[in-house]
Amino acid sequence: MTDAIHLLRENFAAPLRIEQLASVAHMSPSSFHQHFKQMTAMTPLQYQKNMRLLEARRLMVSDGASVATAAY
């Protein structure tokens, strides 16, 4: 499971499929989804979106990026 979370963190900007993450965790997609939500209190998609929002916030605050640049 931690390998899947690391994969999500390293590739948060790229589209990832649940099947891909489940394979890394050596689980079925449904089992992975259930265990992921228990560990993080979020679905994998919510977790990825949260990572993207945190990175956009970091770009705007620390790098002075515009909203359009951070959104891209």
C-alpha atoms as one frame of an Amber mdcrd trajectory, in Angstrom:
protein
   0.000   0.000   0.000   2.792   2.430   0.823   4.311   1.816  -2.624   1.046
   2.957  -4.207   0.991   6.094  -2.050   4.586   6.862  -3.031   3.671   6.372
  -6.690   0.776   8.797  -6.289   2.978  11.385  -4.557   5.739  11.140  -7.167
   3.318  11.277 -10.107   0.477  13.410  -8.760   0.332  15.468 -11.964   0.020
  12.420 -14.226  -3.216  10.518 -14.755  -3.075   7.225 -12.867  -5.546   4.376
 -13.025  -6.784   2.496  -9.963  -5.744  -0.758 -11.657  -2.181   0.558 -11.892
  -2.078   1.525  -8.215  -3.725  -1.743  -7.156  -1.125  -3.686  -9.115   1.704
  -1.882  -7.297   0.017  -2.752  -3.986  -0.579  -6.375  -5.108  -4.331  -6.076
  -4.554  -7.497  -6.184  -6.575  -8.850  -2.735  -7.504 -11.830  -3.039  -5.143
  -9.690  -4.235  -2.235  -7.126  -1.510  -2.919  -9.805   1.191  -2.956 -11.208
  -0.024   0.365  -7.808  -0.263   2.084  -6.635   3.058   0.658  -9.698   4.831
   2.032  -9.176   3.216   5.451  -5.558   4.407   5.542  -6.019   7.928   4.220
  -9.710   8.738   4.831  -9.836   9.648   1.119 -10.347   7.824  -2.130  -7.279
   7.590  -4.388  -8.751  10.257  -6.683  -9.437  12.612  -3.758  -5.881  12.026
  -2.512  -4.430  12.867  -5.932  -6.559  16.009  -6.216  -5.473  17.070  -2.738
  -1.810  16.600  -3.715  -2.371  18.752  -6.815  -4.013  21.509  -4.779  -1.213
  21.489  -2.222   1.392  21.804  -4.982  -0.528  24.672  -6.602  -0.702  26.444
  -3.241   3.029  25.907  -2.720   3.808  27.365  -6.152   1.722  30.460  -5.476
   3.026  31.069  -1.960   6.713  30.226  -2.237   7.405  30.862  -5.936   4.970
  33.725  -6.491   3.284  31.875  -9.341   0.046  33.240 -10.734  -3.168  31.305
 -10.337  -3.133  30.418 -14.046   0.433  29.110 -13.849  -0.268  27.099 -10.693
  -3.459  25.689 -12.206  -1.605  24.491 -15.273
